[in-house]
Amino acid sequence: MKTSQCPICATGELGFFSAMDEIQYKGQALSVKVEYAVCQHCGDEMILPEQIKRNDCRTRDAWRKADGLLTGEEIVSLRTQLGITQQEAAEMFGGGANAFSKYERGEVIQSQAMDNLMRLAMEKQPVDVSEWLRNRAGLINPEQSYSKVVPITAKSKRLNVVPSSAPDLSENFKEASYG
């Protein structure tokens, strides 16, 4: 436990602690580790600026996990497995020069499209990209969606359609001058 002087009473030493906190996100309860400080003299609890940054990063990682996105730690692991630097990852995937640094630190949440692209880069065997994306999104393959349909045979009702006697306008288009 680190100590420093209390910014409120200016006499007490701060004790640094962490605890699990429950947050609500999109209708579900998520547990997030939250750092805070307590003055040993005046008893005031506070969250210091550095703690706020770390708490926010952990909260964003919890949101990413709830949304099925890679966390900052998983992005570091992915990039390491690919054997590339943050700068090379930004060039390879797009997103700007500092994007991967921010994704990995939890300062920014990557888009679903960026997340899919990163996951796709980890696929080892040849991949049908559209099928992979469809599965990732939970969509039904159009070829599979009719697999349980029972064909029906119905009597054909033919309509007697008489061709129109409209004039042929193709000659008019050949003469048109555009310009």
C-alpha positions, -999 to +999 in steps of 0.1 A: +000+000+000+015+033-012+010+065+009+010+102+002-005+133+017-043+139+017-052+167-007-083+176+015-069+179+051-033+182+040-022+164+072-032+128+068-015+100+048-035+084+020-040+047+019-046+032-015-072+004-020-092-014-046-125-032-046-149-048-070-177-025-081-208-035-100-218-013-129-248-015-152-242-017-189-269-024-216-291-041-190-265-063-175-244-061-143-206-060-148-180-063-121-151-039-124-121-034-101-121+002-089-091+019-072-096+046-046-078+063-017-087+069+019-072+095+042-060+079+074-065+112+093-098+127+081-113+095+067-123+110+034-125+087+004-114+099-030-104+088-064-073+105-076-067+115-113-044+085-120-069+062-104-097+076-125-078+069-157-071+033-147-107+028-135-120+042-168-097+018-188-109-012-168-146-001-173-141+002-210-125-033-211-156-046-193-178-029-219-157-044-247-160-079-231-198-075-227-201-064-264-180-094-276-150-072-285-113-079-278-100-064-246-068-043-244-049-073-231-062-095-259-052-070-285-016-069-271-016-107-273-029-107-308-004-082-320+024-101-303+013-134-319+014-116-353+049-104-345+042-067-353+046-034-335+018-010-326+029+012-356+029-018-379-005-028-367-018+007-374-004+005-409-017-031-414-053-026-401-057+012-404-071+034-376-043+060-373-008+061-359-017+059-322-048+037-325-033+005-313-016+021-283-050+035-273-068+002-279-042-017-258-043+008-229-081+008-230-084+045-237-104+039-269-128+011-278-122-003-313-151-005-337-168-039-345-153-037-380-118-032-366-123-060-341-135-084-368-104-075-390-080-082-361-097-115-354-096-124-391-059-118-392-054-145-366-071-172-388-045-197-399-063-217-426-078-203-458-110-185-448-142-177-466-143-141-454-180-135-460-189-167-443-166-159-414-181-124-410-217-138-413-210-164-385-193-138-363-224-115-367-247-144-360-264-142-393-279-172-412-263-183-444-288-177-471-281-212-485-288-228-452-319-207-444-341-227-467-327-261-458-359-271-438-384-257-462-408-284-476-414-278-514-451-274-524-464-284-558-493-262-570-513-262-602-499-238-626-522-209-636-509-196-669-518-161-678-522-153-714-501-122-719-502-105-753-470-087-763-474-050-764-476-032-797-454-003-784-432+013-810-395+005-812-377+035-797-341+021-801-336+042-832-343+074-813-315+066-788-290+060-816-297+095-829-294+112-795-265+135-793-250+140-758-228+169-753 
